[in-house]
């Protein structure tokens, strides 16, 4: 019998995004709702924190707390103290905000930016170093998404959502990216590739905005599995649970009509799906805050 995704938290997020597994819980955000959320599957306990701006991701930091991406820049977030400003990412005049992110095994945070109104090709990919410096990579993209790294640390994936393409790069020991090539192009009508995560076998799970689910893509760039969710806009998966064999998906209500929401009322919920192949662990960001 095929296992179906389960809505574990019907919180009706406007733009649920960025799930990660940390401390036996799923942490994620509602970008347009200015919220950080936490769901603990063992107890079903939920918790939420207000952000001072659009918050697009949280990534656990070595030494405690999280590095959080907000439209105003990078912040240090703790549930006890809230948000403390670290640095800007880009000039505010671009009207960009960060979007998706990932952390590699060396503790480097990778994050993409995008035009907040989704009109200009002003987004880029950045790598954050331990000293707080940012290195700019793949640029000229309206909506960046899905930064993810292969288990062997040799291949980097970066998504151009509106272009419907996932690019692959080679990663050098110093984090430099090279040999950009097309890894996958989505040909499903009315669906766009959103956030991604790579499992322990090197297969890429990519959420489908507008596509009511997600696809699993082989290292050769072929769809080998598609899962359906009772939500229209699926934004990002992450692996969680003690064995990292549960896929959690964030979803969004943004851009949907009253009729669509009536037909799919669980849009904006957090979903869980047991899978056979485990994910990779959630790495922590190495960032010196001078403390």
Order of alpha helices (4+ residues) and beta strands (2+ residues): beta-beta-beta-beta-beta-beta-beta-beta-beta-beta-beta-beta-beta-beta-beta-beta-beta-beta-beta-beta-beta-beta-beta-alpha-beta
